Amino acid sequence: MEPLYRPVDTPPRPAATVVLLRDGDRGPEVLLLRRHDSSAVLGGVYVFPGGKLDDADSADVSIAHAGASPEALRARLGEPGLDARLAAGFFVAACRETFEEASVLLARGADARVVDRAGRRAREGLAFDALLAEFGLQIASDALVPFTRWITPKVPAMMNRRFDVRFFVAALPAGQQARHDDHEATDSVWLTPRAAIERYRRREIVLAPAQIMSLAQIGRHASVAGVLDEVRRRAPPVVEPESFEADGVRTAVYPGDERHSVRARAMPGPTRLVVHDGRFEPPGGFDAFFD
């Protein structure tokens, strides 16, 4: 895949995504969905469930089922200057997209039977806000833990649109199973972060930088509980990559790198990725993700 280096002048669109986790024999596993090849955004790339905010996500009927007040949800995001209704909308969108793309319903009291019935109603065309109302559900907003905020750069590496994305981490609810929708996503797989990055290294799957760097963070933990505990104890960092090109090599740098305008480190692991033979990797090679 040839990266695209055309500047994008439009403001970034608000979006939400969920890093869905479960415990496996070799540590936490992450759900990855392969976006449909015809998708206008990251077609063919393996991503976490997510998408842009819809107007309905911040509407009264949705906020009434957000599981907490807009002000409380804004405080959980750690963004006091953010409109409270928009903050609640991020939690709603995260839950909605995970249900639409992966059939996982992050709502209180949503057992396997409720999820199955809700899935049938959604396939009949029932909107997500109406679905929450019909089943009397509240979003499990306490299970959606703010992880990071990624703002795609003005010169993005893999797409011609910009997004301002709140990343959440959440454990797969007991009794639920993830299934891709065969519409927006054409494949789904549970992988440990190391296995995912190794498959990317072998060119078996395609990943975007935000997914790669997120996997590197998750892969430093031995369990889902360890991930959630660490994330709950700190504010979600803001990550806006910056890039430069030298000697024909494209390099993306992250907060904490000597070439980045923000000197405070936002994430563990490498502070830069270089584009080598069409792939993003640390200057020291793939092993540097987990050093």
C-alpha positions as CSV (number, residue, x, y, z in Angstrom):
1,M,0.0,0.0,0.0
2,E,1.4,3.3,-1.0
3,P,1.0,6.0,1.7
4,L,-0.6,9.2,0.8
5,Y,1.1,12.5,1.7
6,R,-1.4,15.1,0.6
7,P,-2.3,17.9,3.0
8,V,-5.9,17.9,4.3
9,D,-7.2,21.4,5.1
10,T,-10.6,20.4,6.6
11,P,-11.1,20.3,10.4
12,P,-10.9,16.9,11.9
13,R,-14.2,15.1,12.4
14,P,-15.1,13.8,15.9
15,A,-15.0,10.0,16.1
16,A,-14.9,7.3,18.7
17,T,-13.3,3.8,18.7
18,V,-13.2,0.9,21.2
19,V,-10.2,-1.3,21.9
20,L,-12.1,-4.4,22.9
21,L,-10.2,-6.8,25.1
22,R,-10.4,-10.3,26.4
23,D,-7.9,-12.5,28.3
24,G,-6.2,-15.3,26.4
25,D,-3.6,-17.9,27.2
26,R,-0.8,-15.5,26.2
27,G,-2.2,-12.3,27.7
28,P,-4.8,-9.8,26.6
29,E,-6.2,-10.2,23.1
30,V,-7.6,-7.4,21.0
31,L,-10.5,-7.5,18.5
32,L,-9.5,-6.3,15.1
33,L,-12.0,-5.8,12.2
34,R,-11.0,-5.7,8.5
35,R,-12.7,-2.7,6.9
36,H,-14.4,-3.4,3.6
37,D,-12.1,-2.8,0.6
38,S,-14.6,-0.2,-0.8
39,S,-14.6,1.8,2.4
40,A,-13.7,5.5,1.9
41,V,-11.7,5.4,5.2
42,L,-8.9,2.8,5.6
43,G,-10.4,0.2,3.2
44,G,-8.9,-3.2,3.7
45,V,-7.2,-2.1,6.9
46,Y,-7.6,-4.0,10.3
47,V,-9.0,-1.5,12.9
48,F,-10.8,-1.4,16.2
49,P,-14.6,-1.0,16.1
50,G,-15.4,2.7,15.7
51,G,-16.5,5.5,13.5
52,K,-17.5,9.2,13.3
53,L,-20.1,10.7,15.6
54,D,-23.6,11.0,14.3
55,D,-25.8,14.0,15.3
56,A,-28.1,11.5,17.1
57,D,-25.3,10.5,19.4
58,S,-25.6,13.8,21.2
59,A,-29.3,14.1,21.0
60,D,-31.5,14.1,24.1
61,V,-32.9,10.6,23.5
62,S,-29.4,9.2,23.3
63,I,-27.9,11.2,26.2
64,A,-30.8,9.9,28.4
65,H,-29.4,6.4,28.0
66,A,-25.7,7.4,28.3
67,G,-25.3,5.8,31.7
68,A,-24.1,9.0,33.4
69,S,-24.6,12.7,33.2
70,P,-22.9,14.6,30.3
71,E,-20.9,16.5,32.9
72,A,-19.7,13.3,34.5
73,L,-18.7,11.9,31.2
74,R,-16.9,15.0,30.2
75,A,-14.9,14.8,33.5
76,R,-14.0,11.2,32.7
77,L,-12.6,12.3,29.3
78,G,-10.5,14.9,31.2
79,E,-11.5,17.7,28.8
80,P,-13.1,20.5,30.9
81,G,-13.3,22.7,27.8
82,L,-15.3,20.2,25.8
83,D,-19.1,20.7,25.4
84,A,-20.7,18.2,27.8
85,R,-23.2,17.0,25.3
86,L,-20.5,16.2,22.8
87,A,-18.6,14.4,25.5
88,A,-21.6,12.2,26.2
89,G,-21.9,11.7,22.4
90,F,-18.4,10.1,22.3
91,F,-19.5,7.4,24.8
92,V,-22.8,6.8,22.9
93,A,-20.9,6.6,19.5
94,A,-18.4,4.2,21.0
95,C,-21.2,1.9,22.2
96,R,-23.2,2.2,19.0
97,E,-20.3,1.5,16.6
98,T,-19.2,-1.5,18.6
99,F,-22.7,-2.9,18.4
100,E,-23.1,-2.1,14.7
101,E,-19.7,-3.4,13.6
102,A,-19.0,-6.2,16.1
103,S,-22.4,-7.2,17.6
104,V,-21.1,-6.4,21.1
105,L,-23.5,-4.3,23.2
106,L,-21.7,-2.4,26.0
107,A,-24.9,-1.8,28.0
108,R,-25.9,-2.7,31.5
109,G,-28.0,-5.8,31.7
110,A,-27.3,-6.7,28.1
111,D,-27.0,-10.5,28.3
112,A,-26.7,-12.8,25.3
113,R,-30.5,-13.0,24.9
114,V,-31.0,-9.2,24.9
115,V,-28.1,-8.8,22.5
116,D,-29.7,-11.3,20.1
117,R,-33.1,-9.6,20.2
118,A,-31.5,-6.2,19.9
119,G,-29.5,-7.4,16.9
120,R,-32.7,-8.5,15.1
121,R,-34.3,-5.1,15.8
122,A,-31.3,-3.3,14.5
123,R,-31.4,-5.4,11.3
124,E,-35.0,-4.4,10.9
125,G,-33.9,-0.8,10.8
126,L,-34.4,0.4,14.3
127,A,-32.1,3.3,15.1
128,F,-29.7,2.8,18.0
129,D,-31.3,5.5,20.2
130,A,-34.7,3.9,19.7
131,L,-33.2,0.5,20.4
132,L,-31.8,1.7,23.8
133,A,-35.2,3.1,24.6
134,E,-37.2,0.0,23.5
135,F,-35.1,-2.3,25.6
136,G,-34.7,0.1,28.5
137,L,-30.9,0.0,28.3
138,Q,-28.3,2.2,29.8
139,I,-24.9,2.3,28.2
140,A,-22.2,0.8,30.4
141,S,-20.3,4.1,30.4
142,D,-18.2,2.9,33.4
143,A,-16.9,0.0,31.3
144,L,-15.7,2.4,28.5
145,V,-12.4,3.6,29.9
146,P,-10.9,6.6,28.1
147,F,-7.6,5.5,26.6
148,T,-6.1,8.1,24.3
149,R,-7.2,11.0,22.0
150,W,-5.7,10.8,18.5
151,I,-5.9,13.8,16.2
152,T,-4.8,12.7,12.7
153,P,-2.3,15.2,11.2
154,K,-2.8,17.7,8.4
155,V,-0.6,15.5,6.3
156,P,-2.1,12.0,7.1
157,A,-0.2,8.9,6.1
158,M,-3.0,6.6,4.9
159,M,-6.2,8.5,4.1
160,N,-7.5,11.8,2.8
161,R,-9.7,12.7,5.8
162,R,-8.9,13.9,9.3
163,F,-10.4,12.7,12.5
164,D,-10.3,13.7,16.2
165,V,-10.8,10.3,17.8
166,R,-11.4,9.3,21.4
167,F,-10.1,5.8,22.0
168,F,-11.7,3.8,24.7
169,V,-10.7,0.4,26.2
170,A,-13.3,-2.1,27.3
171,A,-13.4,-5.7,28.3
172,L,-15.7,-8.0,26.3
173,P,-18.8,-8.5,28.4
174,A,-19.3,-12.0,29.8
175,G,-21.6,-14.1,27.6
176,Q,-21.2,-12.0,24.5
177,Q,-19.3,-12.9,21.3
178,A,-17.9,-10.6,18.7
179,R,-19.0,-11.0,15.1
180,H,-18.2,-8.7,12.2
181,D,-21.2,-7.4,10.3
182,D,-20.1,-8.5,6.8
183,H,-20.9,-4.9,5.6
184,E,-18.6,-2.4,7.0
185,A,-16.3,-5.1,8.2
186,T,-15.5,-8.3,6.2
187,D,-13.3,-10.2,8.8
188,S,-12.7,-10.2,12.5
189,V,-9.9,-11.7,14.6
190,W,-8.8,-11.8,18.2
191,L,-5.0,-11.4,18.4
192,T,-2.5,-10.6,21.1
193,P,-0.8,-7.3,20.3
194,R,2.5,-9.0,19.6
195,A,0.8,-11.5,17.2
196,A,-1.0,-8.6,15.4
197,I,2.2,-6.7,14.9
198,E,4.0,-9.8,13.8
199,R,1.3,-10.5,11.2
200,Y,1.6,-6.9,10.0
201,R,5.4,-7.3,9.8
202,R,4.8,-10.4,7.6
203,R,2.4,-8.4,5.4
204,E,-0.5,-10.7,6.3
205,I,-2.6,-7.8,7.5
206,V,-2.6,-4.0,7.1
207,L,-2.6,-1.7,10.2
208,A,-2.7,2.0,10.6
209,P,-0.2,3.9,12.9
210,A,-2.8,4.6,15.6
211,Q,-3.7,0.9,15.8
212,I,0.0,-0.1,15.8
213,M,0.9,2.3,18.6
214,S,-2.2,1.3,20.6
215,L,-1.3,-2.4,20.2
216,A,2.2,-1.7,21.5
217,Q,0.8,-0.1,24.6
218,I,-1.7,-3.0,25.3
219,G,1.1,-5.5,24.7
220,R,3.0,-4.3,27.8
221,H,0.4,-5.8,30.1
222,A,-0.2,-9.4,31.2
223,S,-4.0,-9.2,31.6
224,V,-7.1,-7.2,30.7
225,A,-7.3,-6.2,34.3
226,G,-3.8,-4.8,34.2
227,V,-4.6,-2.7,31.1
228,L,-7.8,-1.3,32.6
229,D,-6.1,-0.5,36.0
230,E,-3.2,1.4,34.3
231,V,-5.6,3.3,32.0
232,R,-7.9,4.3,34.8
233,R,-5.0,5.8,36.8
234,R,-4.0,8.4,34.3
235,A,-5.6,11.0,32.0
236,P,-6.0,10.1,28.3
237,P,-3.0,11.6,26.5
238,V,-3.5,13.7,23.3
239,V,-1.5,12.3,20.4
240,E,-1.2,14.4,17.2
241,P,1.5,13.0,15.0
242,E,3.9,15.3,13.2
243,S,6.0,14.2,10.2
244,F,9.0,15.1,8.1
245,E,10.9,13.6,5.2
246,A,14.6,13.3,5.0
247,D,16.7,11.4,2.3
248,G,13.5,10.1,0.8
249,V,12.3,8.5,4.1
250,R,9.0,9.6,5.7
251,T,9.0,9.7,9.5
252,A,6.1,10.3,11.8
253,V,7.0,11.5,15.3
254,Y,4.9,11.5,18.5
255,P,4.9,13.5,21.7
256,G,8.2,13.1,23.5
257,D,10.2,12.8,20.3
258,E,13.0,15.4,19.8
259,R,11.4,16.5,16.6
260,H,7.8,16.8,18.0
261,S,6.5,20.2,19.2
262,V,5.2,18.5,22.4
263,R,8.1,17.4,24.5
264,A,6.2,15.4,27.1
265,R,6.0,11.8,26.2
266,A,2.4,10.6,25.7
267,M,2.9,6.8,25.3
268,P,5.5,4.1,26.2
269,G,7.5,2.6,23.4
270,P,9.0,4.3,20.3
271,T,8.4,8.0,19.7
272,R,8.7,7.7,15.9
273,L,7.8,5.4,13.0
274,V,9.5,5.4,9.7
275,V,7.9,4.3,6.4
276,H,10.1,1.4,5.2
277,D,9.0,-0.5,2.1
278,G,5.4,0.6,2.6
279,R,5.2,-0.3,6.3
280,F,5.4,1.8,9.5
281,E,8.1,0.6,11.9
282,P,10.4,2.0,14.6
283,P,13.9,3.0,13.4
284,G,15.2,0.1,15.5
285,G,12.9,-2.5,13.9
286,F,9.7,-4.2,15.1
287,D,11.2,-5.5,18.4
288,A,11.4,-1.9,19.5
289,F,7.6,-1.8,20.0
290,F,8.0,-3.8,23.2
291,D,11.4,-2.8,24.4
